[in-house]
Amino acid sequence: MNAELSPDGQRAAVHRSVQNSNDRWLMDLVRRGFTRFTFDGAAIAPLWSPDAAQIAFASNRKGVLYVKPASGAGAEDLLLESPNSIGPQDWSQDGRSLLYLEYDPKTRADLWALEVNRKERKPRVVVKTPFDEYSGQFSPDGLWVAYL
């Protein structure tokens, strides 16, 4: 079971296989209970927002990024579609921007950013070279990005 700990340390997004269904579940570390978060086995690389109110995740359905309230209530919101494999890397501290990795067959692993709370979500390149750029993280002030 791999887990992504919430910023407040109270919950974790975990991968569980229950009755032949592989989904993400939210584990309450205080009450020691589980709540199902996804229902189609498609959530990859869950990433908590800084305020622990939302979880961004990629999908194995196709190259897409989603965000969903961490309460589990409501539908997931499609943030981005791409013909390439993508996955969330980091949220800015103010929760406005999401840093994600996109694997392009020509330039390999590249880092992009997306404004999450805008109606028109236009991805912007952070770093795109013929080399792999991954494990991106915003600086605390959101002005810089560190990556490998």
C-alpha positions as CSV (number, residue, x, y, z in Angstrom):
1,M,0.0,0.0,0.0
2,N,1.6,3.3,-1.1
3,A,0.4,6.4,0.6
4,E,0.5,10.2,0.2
5,L,0.2,11.9,3.6
6,S,-2.0,15.0,3.9
7,P,-0.3,18.3,4.9
8,D,-2.0,18.2,8.3
9,G,-0.9,14.6,8.9
10,Q,-4.4,13.5,9.7
11,R,-5.1,11.5,6.5
12,A,-3.4,9.6,3.7
13,A,-4.4,8.8,0.2
14,V,-3.7,5.1,-0.3
15,H,-4.0,2.5,-3.0
16,R,-6.2,-0.4,-2.0
17,S,-7.5,-3.5,-3.8
18,V,-10.9,-4.4,-2.6
19,Q,-13.1,-7.0,-4.3
20,N,-11.0,-6.9,-7.5
21,S,-11.2,-3.1,-7.7
22,N,-8.0,-1.1,-7.4
23,D,-8.8,2.4,-6.2
24,R,-7.6,5.3,-4.1
25,W,-9.0,5.5,-0.6
26,L,-8.6,8.1,2.1
27,M,-7.3,6.7,5.3
28,D,-8.2,8.6,8.5
29,L,-5.1,8.2,10.6
30,V,-6.8,9.5,13.8
31,R,-10.0,7.4,13.6
32,R,-8.3,4.6,11.7
33,G,-11.0,4.2,9.0
34,F,-11.1,4.3,5.2
35,T,-13.3,6.2,2.8
36,R,-13.3,5.3,-0.9
37,F,-12.0,8.2,-3.0
38,T,-12.1,6.9,-6.6
39,F,-14.4,4.3,-8.1
40,D,-12.9,3.2,-11.4
41,G,-9.3,2.3,-10.5
42,A,-7.8,5.2,-12.4
43,A,-6.2,7.5,-9.8
44,I,-2.4,7.7,-10.1
45,A,0.0,9.9,-8.0
46,P,-2.4,11.6,-5.7
47,L,-1.2,15.0,-4.4
48,W,-2.8,17.0,-1.6
49,S,-3.3,20.7,-1.9
50,P,-1.5,22.8,0.7
51,D,-4.8,23.3,2.7
52,A,-5.7,19.6,2.4
53,A,-9.0,20.6,0.8
54,Q,-8.3,19.0,-2.6
55,I,-6.4,16.2,-4.2
56,A,-4.9,16.4,-7.7
57,F,-4.3,13.1,-9.5
58,A,-3.5,11.7,-12.9
59,S,-5.5,9.0,-14.5
60,N,-4.6,5.8,-16.4
61,R,-7.7,6.3,-18.5
62,K,-5.7,8.7,-20.7
63,G,-3.3,11.6,-20.3
64,V,-5.4,13.6,-17.9
65,L,-5.1,15.5,-14.6
66,Y,-8.0,15.8,-12.2
67,V,-8.7,17.5,-9.0
68,K,-11.4,16.4,-6.5
69,P,-12.4,17.7,-3.0
70,A,-10.5,15.7,-0.4
71,S,-13.8,15.2,1.4
72,G,-14.6,12.7,-1.5
73,A,-17.9,14.5,-2.1
74,G,-18.7,15.6,-5.6
75,A,-17.3,14.8,-8.9
76,E,-13.7,15.1,-10.0
77,D,-12.9,18.2,-12.1
78,L,-10.9,17.7,-15.3
79,L,-7.9,20.1,-15.2
80,L,-6.1,19.1,-18.3
81,E,-6.0,16.5,-21.1
82,S,-2.9,15.6,-23.0
83,P,-2.0,12.9,-25.6
84,N,1.1,12.2,-23.3
85,S,1.5,10.7,-19.9
86,I,1.2,13.3,-17.2
87,G,1.4,13.4,-13.4
88,P,1.2,16.0,-10.6
89,Q,4.4,17.1,-8.9
90,D,3.7,19.9,-6.5
91,W,1.2,22.6,-5.5
92,S,2.3,26.2,-4.9
93,Q,1.9,27.2,-1.3
94,D,-1.0,29.5,-2.1
95,G,-2.8,26.6,-3.8
96,R,-3.2,28.4,-7.1
97,S,-0.7,26.6,-9.3
98,L,-0.1,23.0,-9.9
99,L,3.3,21.8,-11.2
100,Y,3.1,18.7,-13.3
101,L,5.3,16.4,-15.3
102,E,4.5,15.6,-18.9
103,Y,6.3,12.9,-20.8
104,D,6.8,14.0,-24.5
105,P,8.3,11.3,-26.8
106,K,10.6,13.9,-28.3
107,T,11.8,15.9,-25.3
108,R,11.1,13.2,-22.6
109,A,10.1,14.3,-19.1
110,D,9.2,18.1,-18.9
111,L,7.8,20.3,-16.2
112,W,4.7,22.5,-16.8
113,A,2.5,24.6,-14.5
114,L,-1.2,25.2,-14.5
115,E,-3.4,27.7,-12.7
116,V,-5.9,25.4,-11.0
117,N,-8.7,27.9,-10.0
118,R,-9.2,29.7,-13.3
119,K,-11.9,29.0,-15.8
120,E,-9.5,29.1,-18.7
121,R,-6.6,26.8,-17.7
122,K,-3.7,27.4,-19.9
123,P,-0.6,25.3,-19.3
124,R,2.7,27.1,-19.3
125,V,6.2,25.5,-19.8
126,V,8.5,25.6,-16.8
127,V,11.3,23.6,-18.3
128,K,11.4,21.6,-21.5
129,T,14.7,20.4,-22.9
130,P,15.9,17.2,-24.6
131,F,16.8,15.9,-21.1
132,D,14.6,14.5,-18.3
133,E,13.3,17.1,-15.8
134,Y,11.3,15.6,-12.9
135,S,10.6,15.8,-9.2
136,G,9.7,19.5,-9.5
137,Q,9.0,21.5,-6.4
138,F,7.9,25.1,-6.0
139,S,10.0,27.3,-3.7
140,P,8.0,28.5,-0.6
141,D,7.4,31.9,-2.2
142,G,6.3,30.3,-5.5
143,L,8.9,32.3,-7.6
144,W,11.2,29.4,-8.3
145,V,11.1,25.7,-9.2
146,A,13.7,23.1,-8.1
147,Y,13.9,19.9,-10.1
148,L,16.2,17.0,-10.9
